[in-house]
Amino acid sequence: MTTLADRIAPYADQFRRDGFVMVPDLLGADELERYGSAVDEAVARRKRFDNRKLGEKTPYEQSFIQCINLWEDAPAVRPLTFHPVVCETAARLLGVEATRLWHDQALYKEAGGRLTDPHQDQPYWPMVETDTITAWIPFDGSSFATGCMGYVPGSHAAGLSVFVNIFRSEDALEILKMPEIKDTPPVWVEVPRGGVAFHHGLTVHMAKPNTGSRTRRVHTMIFFRDGSTRKNNFPHDSVERYHIKIGAAINSPVTPIAWPRAAGDLPEPPDAPISDIFAKAVELGSFPDKTKRSDL
Ligand SMILES: O=C(O)CCC(=O)C(=O)O
C-alpha cells in the first residue's frame, strides 16, 4: 500500500531544491466546498465593520484581506487548519518529526486587488531556526488572472534574509535586485483545485494581481519545527501572547502541535488575551477578538 510519505517523497526532493512545490489532489471537492464556506463566513464576520471600497484601502490591504488565526474563533475552520493530510505533507516536505502551527491566515485578494509584493516570510518572524513552511490553499484553484503565486527558485538557500517593508510597496521590488537572486526569474505556479502550494519561509515569493471578477479565496497555514526558539524582541502574537522569552522554545497554546496528532484530535483555542500592542489589528479584524467569539 502506498503511504502519504511515499507519495510525498519526490515532492520533498523538489521542495529542498527549489524552496517551493505544488502538490495536487490533497483536498477533495466536498472539503473545498465546506471549508471554503467556513472561511468565507469567518472573514465576513471579522470584517463586518469594514465597509471601505478597495480604492480606499492602503496599498498593503489592496493586495489582500488578511484574517489571522481563524482556527481560534471559527470552529468550522479549525479542522482545515489542522487538516491531517496537509499537516503531514508539510512536515514531510520540511523533513522534520513534529511541527507546530505558527499561525493560519485567510488571504482574500479582492477582484481588482493589486499584486502581492515580493518578500521572504521568515524575517517577520522572531524565530532562530528556519525550518518553516507555508501551505497555501486556493479554494477555487489559482491562475495567472486571479493572483497565482510566483517563487524565486533556490532563494531559500541563497543566504538571503531581507526584511522587506511590505507596508511601503515602493520599496518592495528592491529584493528582486539582490545579487543572490537578480538573475533568477520567478516561477509562476497555477494551482489546480484540490492542490496545495508549499513554500519555505526563506523563499522569495509574490503573487499576481487579481484581474478576475471574483475574490481569490486562499487559506494558509504556517508550520515550524517543534523545538524552535524565540530569536529577538520583534513583536509577534505567536510569541507575545504567552510571553515566550528570547532563547526559549516556542510552545504555547497559540502555537499547538500540528503534526503528528491523533486522528480527529483538534487543539483547544488559547485562552490568553492578545497583547494591547496588537489592538489596532484586532479592531480591523486581522486578529481574533476574544470578546466576540463566533461560537458564543
Ligand atoms: O496570497 C498571497 O497573495 C501572498 C501569500 C504570501 O505571501 C504567503 O503566504 O506568505
The ligand as an ORCA input file, in Angstrom:
! r2SCAN-3c Opt
* xyz 0 1
  O      -1.562     35.058     -1.153
  C      -0.798     35.986     -1.413
  O      -1.085     36.844     -2.243
  C       0.523     36.090     -0.709
  C       0.801     34.923      0.168
  C       2.037     35.046      0.959
  O       2.806     35.986      0.847
  C       2.318     33.982      1.924
  O       1.509     33.063      2.109
  O       3.408     34.041      2.548
*
